[in-house]
C-alpha cells in the first residue's frame, strides 16, 4: 500500500457497525434520559452562569440573545449531522469515528486529536467557572475568603492581581476524574442528579427574576456602537458586538456531541443517540434565551457593581463579574436567591466537567484501540469497565489547565477546535449521502443540502469573523484572534508529528484485513 493510500485508508460503515455490536469494552447501562442528561449537562454550564452575562456586558447588551441565535444556527446544523451519524454508526469516538468511516485515517486522526484537546480544555474552562461560584458560596455561608493567591489563575492582562493558581478548579478536575474511574452507571446517576439540580436552579433564576424585570433595561436593545481600542476588533456593541459575542458564546451551545462518545455504553444507541442529541440542544437553547432576557432585564447591561459609580465609569460591571448571575440577584437584594444560584451553578457546571471528561477519555480510548496511540491506553478497568488510564491522565492535565490558565483564553481555544470539527462533520454527512445513499439511516437530517452547507458557513464565519460594514468601512468583525489560531496550528502540528512517527505504522488498518 502506497504512502498516500495509507493516510486515507478507512473503516467501512458496515465494519464499524459490526465492531459496535461485538464490542465488550464497556457495559451498556445508559438509557435516553441519562444520555440527554449528559447532553444538557455538557451544554448548560459556564455559558449560562458566566459567558452569557459577561458578553452581554462587554459586547452585545440585551441583544446577547441574537448572539445565541447566530451561534445556535451553526450548532443546530451540526447537531442534526451528528444525529444522523450517531444513529448509523453507534461507536465510541464521536466525530473521530465518523471521519474514519467517510474521510479516511489521517483526517480522522486530525479530528480525534482536535477533539481530544478541545474536550480537555473545556474541562479546564468549566472547572475554573465552578471555582468562582463555589468561592461565592463559601463566602456567603462562612464569611471566609480564599487567599488571593489560590483564588484564580495568573492573568498577564492583570499582572498585579496577586492570583497564582485556581486551587478549587484543580480539586474539581481531579475529583471528577476519580468519580469517572468507577462504574459508568454510578457516574451517570451522579450526573443526572446534578443536572436536575442545575435545571432547577435555572428555573429559579427565570421564575423569580421575571418578577424583577424592568423593560427599560432592554432599551436600546442593540446598544449604540462604541469604538474601544481594548475590545476585540476595536469596537463594542452595535451589530459588531453582537457578532463578536456570537464567536464567544458559541462555547455555550455545543456539548451534545459528548453524549455520542458514549455510544457503546448506550442500551439502544441507534434509537436513543439521535433523540438525545436533538432534545438536549433544544432544551439548552430555550434556557439560554430565557435566562439572557431575565438577566439583562433585571439590571442594566452596563450597570456597576458599585452603585455610586455611573455607567461607562465602572471599575467592574455586574454582568462582567466572576459570578455574574449571583451578583445580579445580590444587586436586587435577593441574597437568598444568590445562595440557591451558587449551589445550582456549582452542581451544574460540575456536570459539564463530567460530560466533557467522559468524552475526552473515550476519544483517547478509541484512538488507542485503533492503534493510532499506544494500546496501553485502550485497557478498560478490570473491575469497573471504564477507560481509567486516559481518565486519570486527563484529570492531571485538566487540573493543570484549570489551575493556571485564564478562562477566556481557554474558551477561545476550545471554540476553534469545536468549529473545525463541526465543519468536518457537516461535510462528512454530505459526502456519505453521495457515496452510500442507500445505507440504512435510523435518522435522516432534513433538508441536508441546505443545512449542512449552512453549518459549514456559520462555523467558518465564527472562526474568521463576519464580513460587515461599519461607518461606511468594510471589515471583518467577531471571529477568534490570531493568537488563538496560532496555538491551534501548533497543537495540530504536534498531532501530525505523532501520527507520522507512530500512528501510521501501528494502526489496526495496517494489519492484514480478513
C-alpha positions as CSV (number, residue, x, y, z in Angstrom):
1,X,0.0,0.0,0.0
2,X,1.4,3.4,-1.0
3,X,2.1,6.2,1.5
4,X,-0.8,8.3,0.3
5,X,-3.2,5.3,0.4
6,X,-2.1,4.6,4.0
7,X,-3.2,8.1,5.0
8,X,-6.6,7.7,3.6
9,X,-7.4,4.1,4.4
10,X,-10.7,3.8,6.2
11,X,-13.1,1.6,8.0
12,X,-16.4,0.8,6.3
13,X,-19.6,1.8,8.0
14,X,-20.5,-1.9,7.9
15,X,-17.3,-2.8,9.7
16,X,-17.9,-0.2,12.4
17,X,-21.4,-1.4,12.9
18,X,-20.1,-5.0,13.3
19,X,-17.5,-3.8,15.8
20,X,-20.1,-1.9,17.8
21,X,-22.2,-5.0,18.1
22,X,-19.3,-7.2,19.1
23,X,-17.6,-4.8,21.4
24,X,-17.3,-5.8,25.1
25,X,-15.0,-3.0,26.2
26,X,-17.9,-1.2,28.0
27,X,-21.1,-2.0,29.9
28,X,-24.3,-0.9,28.2
29,X,-26.1,0.9,31.1
30,X,-27.4,4.2,29.7
31,X,-30.9,5.0,28.5
32,X,-32.2,8.0,26.6
33,X,-32.8,10.1,29.8
34,X,-29.2,9.6,31.0
35,X,-27.8,10.4,27.6
36,X,-30.0,13.5,27.3
37,X,-28.8,14.5,30.8
38,X,-25.2,14.2,29.6
39,X,-26.0,16.4,26.7
40,X,-27.9,19.1,28.7
41,X,-25.2,18.8,31.4
42,X,-22.5,19.5,28.8
43,X,-24.3,22.4,27.1
44,X,-25.7,24.3,30.0
45,X,-22.9,25.4,32.4
46,X,-20.3,28.1,32.1
47,X,-22.2,29.6,29.2
48,X,-25.3,30.4,31.2
49,X,-23.6,31.2,34.5
50,X,-20.5,33.1,33.2
51,X,-20.0,33.7,29.5
52,X,-23.5,34.9,28.5
53,X,-23.8,37.7,31.1
54,X,-20.1,38.6,30.6
55,X,-20.6,39.0,26.8
56,X,-23.9,41.0,27.4
57,X,-21.9,43.5,29.5
58,X,-18.8,43.7,27.3
59,X,-20.2,43.3,23.7
60,X,-23.8,42.8,23.0
61,X,-26.1,44.2,25.7
62,X,-29.6,42.8,25.7
63,X,-29.0,41.7,22.1
64,X,-27.0,38.8,23.5
65,X,-30.0,36.7,22.6
66,X,-29.2,37.5,19.0
67,X,-25.7,36.3,19.5
68,X,-27.1,33.0,20.8
69,X,-29.4,32.6,17.8
70,X,-26.5,33.2,15.4
71,X,-24.3,30.7,17.3
72,X,-27.2,28.3,17.7
73,X,-27.9,28.1,13.9
74,X,-24.5,26.8,13.2
75,X,-24.6,24.4,16.2
76,X,-28.1,23.1,15.3
77,X,-27.0,22.3,11.7
78,X,-24.1,20.3,13.1
79,X,-26.3,18.7,15.7
80,X,-28.6,17.2,13.0
81,X,-25.5,15.9,11.2
82,X,-24.3,14.3,14.5
83,X,-27.7,12.8,15.0
84,X,-27.6,11.1,11.6
85,X,-24.2,9.7,12.2
86,X,-25.0,8.6,15.8
87,X,-28.0,6.6,14.6
88,X,-25.9,5.0,11.8
89,X,-22.5,4.4,13.5
90,X,-23.1,3.8,17.2
91,X,-19.4,3.5,18.1
92,X,-17.3,5.2,20.8
93,X,-15.3,8.1,19.3
94,X,-18.0,10.5,18.0
95,X,-16.7,12.7,15.1
96,X,-13.4,10.9,15.1
97,X,-15.1,7.6,14.3
98,X,-17.4,9.2,11.7
99,X,-14.4,10.7,10.0
100,X,-12.7,7.4,9.9
101,X,-15.6,5.9,8.0
102,X,-16.0,8.7,5.5
103,X,-12.8,10.6,5.0
104,X,-10.0,8.2,6.0
105,X,-7.4,7.7,8.6
106,X,-5.4,10.9,8.5
107,X,-8.5,13.2,8.5
108,X,-9.9,11.0,11.3
109,X,-6.7,11.4,13.3
110,X,-6.8,15.2,12.8
111,X,-10.4,15.2,14.1
112,X,-9.7,13.0,17.0
113,X,-6.6,15.0,18.1
114,X,-8.6,18.2,17.7
115,X,-11.4,16.8,19.9
116,X,-9.0,15.5,22.5
117,X,-7.6,18.9,23.3
118,X,-11.0,20.6,22.8
119,X,-12.7,18.4,25.4
120,X,-9.8,18.5,27.8
121,X,-9.6,22.3,27.7
122,X,-13.4,22.6,28.2
123,X,-13.0,20.7,31.4
124,X,-10.4,23.3,32.4
125,X,-12.8,26.2,31.5
126,X,-15.7,24.9,33.4
127,X,-13.7,23.8,36.4
128,X,-12.5,27.4,36.6
129,X,-16.1,28.6,36.3
130,X,-17.2,26.2,39.1
131,X,-14.5,27.7,41.3
132,X,-15.9,31.3,41.1
133,X,-19.4,30.2,42.3
134,X,-18.0,27.9,45.0
135,X,-15.9,30.7,46.4
136,X,-19.0,32.9,46.4
137,X,-21.0,30.2,48.2
138,X,-18.3,29.6,50.8
139,X,-18.1,33.4,51.5
140,X,-21.9,33.6,51.9
141,X,-22.0,30.7,54.3
142,X,-18.9,31.3,56.4
143,X,-17.7,34.8,55.6
144,X,-14.3,33.3,54.8
145,X,-12.4,34.3,51.7
146,X,-9.9,32.1,49.9
147,X,-6.4,33.6,49.8
148,X,-6.0,35.7,46.7
149,X,-3.0,33.6,45.5
150,X,-5.2,30.5,45.4
151,X,-8.4,32.1,44.1
152,X,-7.6,32.2,40.3
153,X,-5.0,31.7,37.6
154,X,-2.4,34.2,36.8
155,X,-3.6,36.6,34.1
156,X,-1.0,38.5,32.1
157,X,-3.7,41.2,31.4
158,X,-3.9,41.8,35.2
159,X,-0.3,41.0,36.5
160,X,-0.9,42.8,39.8
161,X,-4.0,40.8,40.8
162,X,-1.9,38.5,43.1
163,X,-3.5,35.4,41.7
164,X,-1.3,32.4,41.1
165,X,-3.4,29.2,40.9
166,X,-7.1,28.3,40.9
167,X,-6.9,25.7,43.6
168,X,-10.6,24.9,43.7
169,X,-10.6,24.2,39.9
170,X,-7.7,21.8,40.4
171,X,-9.6,19.9,43.1
172,X,-12.8,19.8,40.9
173,X,-10.9,18.3,37.9
174,X,-9.1,15.7,39.9
175,X,-12.2,14.8,41.9
176,X,-14.3,14.3,38.7
177,X,-11.5,12.0,37.2
178,X,-11.7,9.9,40.4
179,X,-15.5,9.6,40.1
180,X,-15.3,8.6,36.4
181,X,-12.9,5.7,37.1
182,X,-15.8,4.0,39.0
183,X,-18.7,2.1,37.2
184,X,-20.2,4.2,34.4
185,X,-23.7,3.9,35.8
186,X,-22.5,5.4,39.1
187,X,-21.1,8.5,37.4
188,X,-24.2,8.7,35.1
189,X,-26.6,8.7,38.1
190,X,-24.5,11.3,39.8
191,X,-24.6,13.4,36.6
192,X,-28.3,13.0,36.3
193,X,-28.8,14.3,39.8
194,X,-26.6,17.3,39.4
195,X,-28.2,18.2,36.0
196,X,-31.6,18.1,37.7
197,X,-30.3,20.5,40.3
198,X,-28.9,22.7,37.6
199,X,-32.1,22.8,35.7
200,X,-34.0,23.6,38.9
201,X,-31.5,26.4,39.6
202,X,-32.0,27.9,36.1
203,X,-35.8,27.6,36.6
204,X,-35.5,29.6,39.9
205,X,-33.4,32.3,38.1
206,X,-36.0,32.6,35.3
207,X,-39.1,32.2,37.6
208,X,-38.0,34.6,40.3
209,X,-36.1,37.0,38.1
210,X,-39.1,37.5,35.8
211,X,-40.8,39.4,38.6
212,X,-38.0,41.9,38.8
213,X,-37.6,42.8,35.1
214,X,-37.5,46.4,34.2
215,X,-38.2,46.6,30.5
216,X,-36.4,49.9,30.3
217,X,-33.2,47.9,30.7
218,X,-33.8,46.4,27.3
219,X,-33.7,49.8,25.6
220,X,-31.8,50.2,23.4
221,X,-32.0,46.5,22.6
222,X,-28.8,46.8,20.5
223,X,-26.7,49.4,22.2
224,X,-25.0,52.1,20.1
225,X,-21.7,51.1,18.6
226,X,-18.7,52.3,20.7
227,X,-15.1,52.4,19.4
228,X,-12.8,51.0,22.0
229,X,-9.2,50.0,21.3
230,X,-9.3,47.5,24.1
231,X,-12.1,45.5,22.6
232,X,-11.7,42.6,20.1
233,X,-11.8,44.3,16.6
234,X,-11.7,47.7,18.2
235,X,-15.5,48.1,18.7
236,X,-18.2,47.2,21.3
237,X,-21.9,46.9,21.0
238,X,-23.9,47.5,17.8
239,X,-24.1,44.6,15.4
240,X,-20.3,44.4,15.6
241,X,-20.6,43.5,19.3
242,X,-23.5,41.0,18.7
243,X,-21.4,39.1,16.1
244,X,-18.2,39.3,18.2
245,X,-20.2,37.9,21.2
246,X,-21.5,35.1,19.0
247,X,-17.9,33.8,18.5
248,X,-17.5,33.5,22.3
249,X,-21.0,32.3,23.3
250,X,-20.7,29.6,20.7
251,X,-18.9,27.8,23.6
252,X,-22.3,27.7,25.3
253,X,-24.3,26.0,22.5
254,X,-22.4,22.8,21.9
255,X,-21.7,19.8,24.1
256,X,-24.3,17.4,22.8
257,X,-21.5,15.7,20.8
258,X,-20.1,14.4,24.1
259,X,-23.1,12.0,24.5
260,X,-22.3,10.4,21.2
261,X,-18.9,9.3,22.6
262,X,-20.9,7.0,25.0
263,X,-22.4,5.0,22.1
264,X,-21.0,1.7,23.3
265,X,-22.5,2.4,26.8
266,X,-26.0,3.1,25.5
267,X,-28.7,0.4,25.7
268,X,-30.2,1.2,22.3
269,X,-27.8,3.6,20.6
270,X,-29.3,3.8,17.2
271,X,-32.6,5.0,18.6
272,X,-31.5,6.9,21.7
273,X,-28.5,8.8,20.5
274,X,-30.2,10.9,17.8
275,X,-33.1,11.7,20.1
276,X,-30.8,12.7,23.0
277,X,-28.7,15.0,20.7
278,X,-31.7,16.9,19.4
279,X,-33.5,17.0,22.8
280,X,-30.5,18.3,24.7
281,X,-29.8,21.1,22.3
282,X,-33.4,22.2,22.2
283,X,-33.7,22.3,26.0
284,X,-30.4,24.2,26.3
285,X,-31.2,26.9,23.7
286,X,-34.5,27.6,25.4
287,X,-32.8,28.0,28.7
288,X,-30.2,30.4,27.3
289,X,-32.6,32.7,25.6
290,X,-34.9,32.9,28.7
291,X,-32.1,33.5,31.2
292,X,-30.4,36.1,29.0
293,X,-33.6,38.1,28.7
294,X,-34.1,37.8,32.5
295,X,-30.6,38.9,33.5
296,X,-30.4,41.9,31.1
297,X,-33.9,42.9,32.2
298,X,-33.1,42.8,35.9
299,X,-30.0,45.1,35.7
300,X,-28.7,47.4,33.0
301,X,-26.2,45.7,30.8
302,X,-23.6,48.3,31.8
303,X,-24.7,48.5,35.5
304,X,-21.9,48.9,38.0
305,X,-21.1,46.7,41.0
306,X,-20.5,49.9,42.9
307,X,-23.9,51.8,42.9
308,X,-22.1,55.1,43.5
309,X,-20.4,54.8,40.1
310,X,-22.1,55.8,36.8
311,X,-22.5,53.6,33.7
312,X,-19.4,54.0,31.5
313,X,-17.2,54.7,34.5
314,X,-17.5,51.3,36.2
315,X,-14.5,49.7,37.7
316,X,-16.5,46.4,37.3
317,X,-19.9,45.8,35.8
318,X,-22.4,43.5,37.5
319,X,-22.8,41.2,34.4
320,X,-19.0,41.1,33.9
321,X,-18.2,39.9,37.4
322,X,-16.7,36.4,38.2
323,X,-20.1,35.1,39.4
324,X,-22.5,37.3,37.5
325,X,-25.8,35.5,38.0
326,X,-25.4,35.6,41.7
327,X,-24.2,39.2,41.5
328,X,-27.4,40.2,39.6
329,X,-29.7,38.9,42.4
330,X,-27.5,40.4,45.1
331,X,-27.8,43.7,43.4
332,X,-31.6,43.5,43.7
333,X,-31.2,42.5,47.4
334,X,-32.3,38.9,46.6
335,X,-29.5,37.4,48.6
336,X,-31.4,34.2,49.4
337,X,-31.7,33.5,45.7
338,X,-28.0,34.2,45.3
339,X,-27.3,31.3,47.6
340,X,-29.5,28.9,45.6
341,X,-27.9,30.1,42.4
342,X,-24.4,29.4,43.8
343,X,-25.4,25.8,44.7
344,X,-27.0,25.3,41.3
345,X,-24.1,26.7,39.5
346,X,-21.6,24.6,41.3
347,X,-23.6,21.4,40.7
348,X,-24.5,22.5,37.1
349,X,-21.0,23.4,36.0
350,X,-19.7,20.2,37.6
351,X,-21.9,18.3,35.3
352,X,-20.2,19.9,32.3
353,X,-16.9,18.7,33.7
354,X,-18.4,15.2,33.9
355,X,-19.6,15.2,30.3
356,X,-16.5,16.5,28.6
357,X,-14.1,14.4,30.7
358,X,-16.2,11.4,29.8
359,X,-16.0,12.4,26.1
360,X,-12.2,13.1,26.1
361,X,-11.4,9.8,27.8
362,X,-13.5,7.8,25.3
363,X,-11.9,9.5,22.3
364,X,-8.5,8.8,23.7
365,X,-9.6,5.2,24.2
366,X,-10.8,4.9,20.6
367,X,-7.6,6.4,19.2
368,X,-5.6,3.8,21.2
369,X,-7.9,0.9,20.3
370,X,-7.4,1.7,16.6
371,X,-3.6,1.7,17.1
372,X,-3.1,5.4,16.5
373,X,-1.9,5.9,20.1
374,X,-0.2,3.2,22.2
375,X,-2.5,0.3,23.1
376,X,-1.7,0.8,26.8
377,X,-4.4,3.4,26.9
378,X,-7.0,1.1,25.5
379,X,-7.4,-1.1,28.6
380,X,-10.6,-0.8,30.5
381,X,-10.6,-1.2,34.3
382,X,-10.8,-4.9,35.1
383,X,-13.5,-4.3,37.8
384,X,-15.3,-1.2,36.8
385,X,-15.2,-1.4,33.0
386,X,-14.1,2.2,32.5
387,X,-11.2,3.7,30.4
388,X,-9.4,4.6,33.6
389,X,-5.9,5.2,32.3
390,X,-6.9,8.1,29.9
391,X,-9.4,9.4,32.6
392,X,-6.8,9.7,35.3
393,X,-4.2,11.3,33.0
394,X,-6.9,13.7,31.8
395,X,-7.6,14.6,35.4
396,X,-4.0,15.7,35.9
397,X,-3.8,17.6,32.6
398,X,-7.1,19.4,33.0
399,X,-6.3,20.2,36.6
400,X,-3.2,22.0,35.4
401,X,-5.1,23.9,32.7
402,X,-7.9,24.9,35.0
403,X,-5.5,25.9,37.7
404,X,-3.0,28.0,35.7
405,X,-4.7,29.4,32.5
406,X,-7.2,32.3,32.3
407,X,-10.8,31.2,31.4
408,X,-11.3,33.4,28.3
409,X,-8.2,32.2,26.6
410,X,-9.2,28.6,27.2
411,X,-12.7,29.3,25.9
412,X,-11.4,30.7,22.6
413,X,-9.0,27.8,22.0
414,X,-11.9,25.4,22.7
415,X,-14.1,27.2,20.2
416,X,-11.7,26.9,17.3
417,X,-11.3,23.2,17.9
418,X,-15.1,22.6,18.0
419,X,-15.9,24.7,15.0
420,X,-13.3,22.9,13.0
421,X,-14.8,19.5,13.9
422,X,-18.3,20.9,13.0
423,X,-17.1,21.8,9.6
424,X,-15.8,18.3,9.0
425,X,-19.0,16.6,10.4
426,X,-21.3,18.7,8.1
427,X,-19.1,17.9,5.1
428,X,-18.8,14.2,6.0
429,X,-22.6,13.6,6.2
430,X,-22.9,15.2,2.8
431,X,-20.1,13.0,1.3
432,X,-21.7,9.8,2.8
433,X,-25.1,10.7,1.4
434,X,-23.4,10.9,-2.1
435,X,-21.2,7.8,-1.7
436,X,-23.7,5.5,0.0
437,X,-27.2,6.9,-0.5
438,X,-28.9,3.6,0.3
439,X,-27.2,2.9,3.6
440,X,-29.7,2.4,6.4
441,X,-30.1,5.6,8.4
442,X,-32.3,5.5,11.6
443,X,-32.3,9.3,11.5
444,X,-32.0,11.4,8.3
445,X,-31.1,15.1,8.6
446,X,-34.0,17.1,7.0
447,X,-33.1,19.5,4.2
448,X,-29.5,18.2,4.3
449,X,-28.4,20.0,1.2
450,X,-29.3,23.3,2.8
451,X,-28.5,22.7,6.5
452,X,-25.1,21.1,6.1
453,X,-23.6,23.9,3.9
454,X,-25.2,26.4,6.3
455,X,-23.5,24.7,9.2
456,X,-20.1,24.9,7.4
457,X,-20.6,28.6,6.5
458,X,-21.7,29.6,10.0
459,X,-18.8,27.7,11.6
460,X,-16.3,29.2,9.3
461,X,-17.5,32.8,10.0
462,X,-17.4,32.2,13.7
463,X,-13.7,31.4,13.3
464,X,-12.6,34.1,10.9
465,X,-15.2,36.7,11.6
466,X,-18.2,38.1,9.7
467,X,-18.0,40.5,6.7
468,X,-19.6,43.7,7.8
469,X,-19.8,47.4,7.0
470,X,-19.4,49.9,9.9
471,X,-19.3,53.7,9.3
472,X,-19.0,53.0,5.6
473,X,-16.0,50.8,6.0
474,X,-16.0,47.1,5.1
475,X,-14.2,44.9,7.6
476,X,-14.4,41.6,9.4
477,X,-15.9,41.6,12.9
478,X,-16.1,38.9,15.5
479,X,-14.1,35.8,14.9
480,X,-11.2,34.5,17.0
481,X,-7.9,36.3,17.4
482,X,-4.7,35.2,15.7
483,X,-3.0,34.1,18.9
484,X,-5.8,31.5,19.3
485,X,-5.4,30.4,15.6
486,X,-1.6,30.0,16.0
487,X,-2.0,28.0,19.2
488,X,-4.4,25.7,17.4
489,X,-2.0,25.4,14.5
490,X,0.9,24.4,16.9
491,X,-1.3,21.8,18.6
492,X,-2.3,20.3,15.2
493,X,1.4,20.2,14.1
494,X,2.2,18.2,17.2
495,X,-0.6,15.9,16.3
496,X,0.6,15.4,12.8
497,X,4.1,14.6,14.1
498,X,2.7,11.9,16.4
499,X,0.7,10.4,13.6
500,X,3.6,10.1,11.1
501,X,6.0,9.0,13.8
502,X,3.7,6.4,15.4
503,X,0.1,6.1,14.3
504,X,0.6,5.4,10.6
505,X,2.8,2.4,11.4
506,X,0.8,1.0,14.3
507,X,-2.7,1.5,13.0
508,X,-5.0,-1.5,13.1
509,X,-5.7,-0.8,9.5
510,X,-2.0,-1.5,8.7
511,X,-2.5,-5.1,9.7
512,X,-3.8,-7.7,7.1
513,X,-7.6,-7.4,7.0
514,X,-9.6,-10.6,6.9
